[in-house]
Amino acid sequence: MSETIRVGAVQAEPAWLDLQESVKKVTSLVEKAGKDGVNVLGFPELFVPGYPWSIWTEPYLSMTDMFHEYMANSLVKDSPEMDQIREAVKKAGIFIVLGYSERDGDSLYISQSFIDATGTIVLHRRKIKPTGVERSIWGDGQADSLVNVVDSPYGKIGGLNCWEHFQPLLRYHEYSQGVDIHIAGWPPFFHKPDSLPTLYTTTGEGDRLACQFMAMEGACFVVVSTQVLTDKGREKLRLVGSPYVKTPGGGFAMIFGPDGTALVEPMDPGEEGILTADIELSTIDYAKQMLDVVGHYSRPDLLSLKVNLKPAKPVHYA
């Protein structure tokens, strides 16, 4: 296992609703990360083909044509487009966690594929419960998506999407899998608008705090990867004039150590790039010596978690 590992957090604008341009954007970031010596790279939630933020601000029926376009530009896991991404990862010789809208037949899922330095998808998962109006677009992940940590030459790498970080049982199950480096994928989130009904938990500041808490609670490194929205994206997503978004903005990428320490300076919310930090997994011991929530700091005789890893199927054959 490598002693010093360079991790990278993507903060970038997607190629909105355009699958082919999305693939180009992903591969260019992978290439850059490889040249910069990054070993493990995290991408935002739904980076392909972008998070359609207007699902929260516009009526569903007025958006059906955009949803049709979105579906047509979502990524199939086993496809020529994914092959291009996998080849780029292999050429760069890095490990990535890619967040994307996965098309499986005529259904969509909020997915993450873990791709190793050979270009192999070594783990694939779907968001267990899409949040709020997301449920009108994407389906639920099944029980097999609870396995969200995989071994690598850079330690055990895990991942969750967006508000999955607010589900304590999901976090706890990930800790039980021994995660060392966690990839937190997020869409763009903004500052809380003045005099408008919104939650602090839907701001970049609030969601970054959730990731910092996960680093402390799980005694693991957390790579926070986020999207950016510009005026071009605002227009494409029909958000012109919306007071809930600010352009350019939406980014809140960060890298946290296993005691919650911020390891890098944040970028401007509207800036694109890759945050990087050099880490050593052995430093996890300092945190876990005091706080190991699935080890010496647990009481399984009093509190434990029951997990079902068998996915449900809509059709069963005798």
N, C-alpha and C positions, 0 to 999 in steps of 0.2 A: 504494500500500500504506500502511495506517495506520502512523504512527510509534509512538504509544502504544497498546497493546492490553491490554484487561482480560480475563484468563482466569479461569475459575471451575472449582473442583473440587467436585462434589457428594459430600457425606457424609450419607446418609439411609437410613432404613428403607424397604424396598419395601412395597407393598400385597400381602402374601404370597398367592400362588396365586389372585389375583383380577385378571383382565385389565382390567375396566372401572375398578376403583379404581386400578389401576396407571397407566392412561392419565391419570386425574385427577391423580395424584401427579406424573407427568412434566410435564404441562402447567402445574401450579401452580409447579413449580420453574423451568420455562422462563420463565413470567411474572415470577417474582421476579427471576431473573437479568436479564431485559430491563430491568426497572425499576431495577436496581442498576448498569446500564451495562456489563454483561458482554458481551463480543464473542464469546468462544469458551467453550463450556460442555461439560465432560466428565461423563458418567454412568458408574456402576459396571458391571461385568460382570453380565449377566443381571438388570438392575434390573427388567425386566418378565419374569415376575411374581415375581422374587426368586430368590436362590440357595438351593436345597433342601439345606441343610447336612447333613441327616440321612442323605443318601446315603452319608456316610462313617461313620456310627455305627450304622446299623440294617441288618439283612439285607434283601436286595433283595425277596424274596418277600413279606415283611411290609409292604412299601411300595407294592405294585402299585396299590392304590386311590388313593394320593396321587399316583403318577406319572400315572395316568389323569386326575386333576384338573389336574395340572400341564400336561399336554399340551393339555387343553381350554382352558386359560387362557394359552397361549403366543401370541405375536403374529405374525400373517401380515404380511409386508412390504407387500404390496399389499392393503390392507383399510381399512374405515371407521375402525377404531381408529388405524391409522397415519396416516390422513388427518387425524384430530383433532390428533395430535401435530404433524404437518407444518404445519397451519394455525396452531397455537399458536407454533411457531418463526417462521413468517412474520410473525405479528402482533408478536412480540417483536423481530424484526429481528436475530436472532443466529445463530450457527453452533453446532450441537451434534454431539456423537458419542454416540449412544444405544446402550447395551448391553442386549440382550434375548435371550430364548429365542425363536428364530424357528421357526415351524411352516411347513413346506413340504410340502404333502400330508400324509402320515402319518409324516413324519420331523421331528426337531428338530435345531437347530443353535445353537451359541453365537455370536451375531452382533453386529455393530456396523454401524449405518447412520449415515453422515455426511450431515447435513441442513443446507443453507445457508440464508441469510437470506430466500430466496424460497420456502422450504418444499420445496425439491427435494432428493431423495436423490441426492447427487452421487457417492457411493461406498458400496459395500456389500461387507462381507467376513464370513467365518466363521472361527472358531477352527480353526487348521490341525490340531491334535491335542488333543482333550479329554484332561484329566489323570486318570489312575487310573480310579476308578469312574465318573467322568463319562462314560466311553465306553459305559456301559450305558444312558445316556439320550440323549446327543447324538451326531450323526455328525460325520465329519471335514469340514473345509473343503477345497475343491479348489484347484488351482493359481491360479485367478483371484483367490483371496483373498490371494495374496502381494502384490498391488498394494494397499498400505494407506496411501498418502499421496496427498493431493489438494490442488491449488492452491485458494487462497481469497484474499479481500481482506486476510486477516490472516496471510498467509504460507502455507507448505506444512504441512498438518495431517495427522498420522498417528495410528494407534491399534493397540494390541494388547490382548489379554485375559489377565489373570492370569499363569499360568506360561509363556505365550508369551514373557514377559520373561526367562526363563531359557534360551531357545533362541538361542544366539549367531548362528547363520546368519540367523534371522529378523530379529534386531536389525541385523545388518550390511546385509541387503538393504534395510531401511527407511532406514538412513543413506545408502545409495546413491541413494535417491529424493529426497534433499535435505530431509528433515524439519526443520521449524523448531519446531513445537509438537507434542508427542506426548501423546496421551490414553491413560493407563494405567488400564484398567478392572479392578476387583477385587471379589470377594465380601467378606463379613466374615471377618476373621482375628483371632485372639486371642493373649494371652500364652501361652507354653509352660507347660502344666500341670506341676505338681510330680509327680515319680515316675510319669509316664505316658509311654508310648512315642509320641513325636511328633517331627517335624523342625523345626528352627529356621526352615527355609524355608517352613513352613506357619504362621508367626506374622506378625502385622502388622508387627512391628519388622523381621523379616528381609525381608519383601516390600517394605517401604518402602525398605530399603537397596538392593534390586535396582533400583528405579526411580531412586534417587539415582545409582547407578553408570551407568545408561543415560544420564542427563543428562550425566555427565562423559564417557563413552565416545563418545556421539554428538554432543556439544556442541550440545544442543538443550534447549529448555524442556520440562519433563515435568510434566503435570497428573495427579496421582494421585487417582482417584475410587473411593470405597469404600462398602459397605453397612454398616448398623447393625442390630443385633439387640436387640429388647427382650423382656420377659417374654411379651408377646402373641405375638410372632413365635416365640419358643421353644416355646410351647404349640402353635401352628399347625403347626410343623414337627416336632413330636413329639420335642423335645429336652429336655423337662423332666427334670431330674436328671442330664443329661449333664455330666461334668466337663470336657469339651473346649471348651465355650462359656461365655462370661460375659455376663450381661445386667444392665443395658444395656452393650453393648460391640461390638467388631468393627471400628470405624472407625479408619482410619489415613491419612486424606486429607492431601495435601501438594502444594506446588508448588515445583519445583526450577528453578534457573537453569542455564544451559549450562555452568557449571563445577561444578555439583553443590550450589551454595549453596541452603539452604532460604530461600524468599522470604516465608514466612508462619509464624506460630505455629500448631501443630496444635490442633485441637479435642480435647476429651475424647473417648475412644473410643466413648462412648455418646451423644454430642451430634449432633444433626442440624443441617445448614446448608450453606452454600456458601462455601468459602474463595475469596478473590479476590486477585489480584495484578496490578498494572500493569507491563507489560513492554515492552521495545523490542528488536525483532529485530536491530537493528544491533549489540547487545552480543554476539551470537553470534560475531562476528568476533574478539573478544578471545580466546575459547576456541579457535576453529578455527585461528587464526594459529599456535598451538602444537600443536594436536592435531586433525588432520583424517584420520580413519582410512580414508576412501575417496578421499583426495586425496594431499597431499604426505607424509602419514605412513603410506602403504601401499607394498607391494612386489608389484604384480600380476604381475611377472615370476617371482615365487617362490610367491605364494599368491593364489588367486582363487576366486570363488564361481560355481558353475554353477546357473542358475535355469531351471525349466520353468514357463512361464506359461499352458500349454495345459491346461485342466481335462479330466479323464477323464470319460467318459460311460458309463453302464451299457448303453445301447442305441445301436447305429450302424446307419444305413440306407444301403444301397448307392445 
